[in-house]
């Protein structure tokens, strides 16, 4: 092992320590990568030039326009109360089945995910919309928040997805192909969640309800007529047709689809009188904050991947995998286990930014289908949104509930556990049957 290899491995370990200690991921990636290149090349000037190149090259591509556009669309959709309308329609259609409100939450989240690529937005919206309704109908607090936490991850798998965009950037894969590949696994996960809820309601009613008969003791709201249902569902169908239909039909590139979707969401929010000038400014500022954070992360990841290449760490890992005879199955198993472990302490983007540059050369050497691997990665990474101690979706739900809510973090983690198990099962299915991700390509 050379000195450069040692420096590279030490800095990867130091990076995990700093991130776990609370340092912002982009800062940790950039600073340690800068220091690593400086130590390896013994020249601060080279390290500075590499940092400048990474900052310029990493986000100069036209495809990065997709990030602010889809973020803007997602925030406008949330402001327009489309999530609430979707939930109300799904609730009416599914109210008669066991665990109907839970299934309605999953269905609404799946539709909401098709017009916004941010799981955190889904968690916040449906905590306000679905949790009070489920509690009113006698569902247990843990189950109510667990359903929202579990189904919120659909926002990062069903396209458009911010994580799929990030994976496409890191691996230089087609974002449109990644979106198409996410459709069937996303729907499979949604149906698995719905099936799990029905099974829990039938065989473990004490887990689902405070009192198994309480759901039917609450007076139902008057049923909506077809015109009202149509008025609530039309904006959703229109946006999905514009964005996903445009991409899959070859009418738009992902960037153009993002622009069309953002414009459509803006018009819908205005038409529904949910958006004034102050609200629009708030949405634009929030879009800028999220976009800037994503861009800094990508710049840091670009520098990090270059430092790893210079140190020889990635090549050493590739040779090690080949020499030990683990092959691709061994690499995949190790990768999934590491991602699941990192999910207990890091957020989704950080996990992807740290792990993908490490394994990418080996994946290329094994001639891996990177589109399929992207779907596997996103599912594995998203399990981390539900696992303690750093389940991002869980913390978002707790914050949205408010300080006076009796529902604790432990309640949310407990409620989310069955859905994390279902996600792992779906992950294994996608690994065993890659066609689930590639059949539409």
HELIX and SHEET records of a PDB file:
HELIX    1   1 UNK A    3  UNK A   20  1                                  18    
HELIX    2   2 UNK A   25  UNK A   41  1                                  17    
HELIX    3   3 UNK A   44  UNK A   58  1                                  15    
HELIX    4   4 UNK A   62  UNK A   64  5                                   3    
HELIX    5   5 UNK A   65  UNK A   79  1                                  15    
HELIX    6   6 UNK A   82  UNK A   94  1                                  13    
HELIX    7   7 UNK A  100  UNK A  113  1                                  14    
HELIX    8   8 UNK A  119  UNK A  126  1                                   8    
HELIX    9   9 UNK A  127  UNK A  131  3                                   5    
HELIX   10  10 UNK A  132  UNK A  136  1                                   5    
HELIX   11  11 UNK A  141  UNK A  152  1                                  12    
HELIX   12  12 UNK A  153  UNK A  156  5                                   4    
HELIX   13  13 UNK A  162  UNK A  171  1                                  10    
HELIX   14  14 UNK A  175  UNK A  203  1                                  29    
HELIX   15  15 UNK A  205  UNK A  208  1                                   4    
HELIX   16  16 UNK A  214  UNK A  216  5                                   3    
HELIX   17  17 UNK A  226  UNK A  240  1                                  15    
HELIX   18  18 UNK A  241  UNK A  245  3                                   5    
HELIX   19  19 UNK A  246  UNK A  248  1                                   3    
HELIX   20  20 UNK A  254  UNK A  271  1                                  18    
HELIX   21  21 UNK A  277  UNK A  311  1                                  35    
HELIX   22  22 UNK A  313  UNK A  324  1                                  12    
HELIX   23  23 UNK A  327  UNK A  342  1                                  16    
HELIX   24  24 UNK A  348  UNK A  365  1                                  18    
HELIX   25  25 UNK A  370  UNK A  383  1                                  14    
HELIX   26  26 UNK A  384  UNK A  386  5                                   3    
HELIX   27  27 UNK A  392  UNK A  401  1                                  10    
HELIX   28  28 UNK A  409  UNK A  432  1                                  24    
HELIX   29  29 UNK A  435  UNK A  438  1                                   4    
END                                                                             
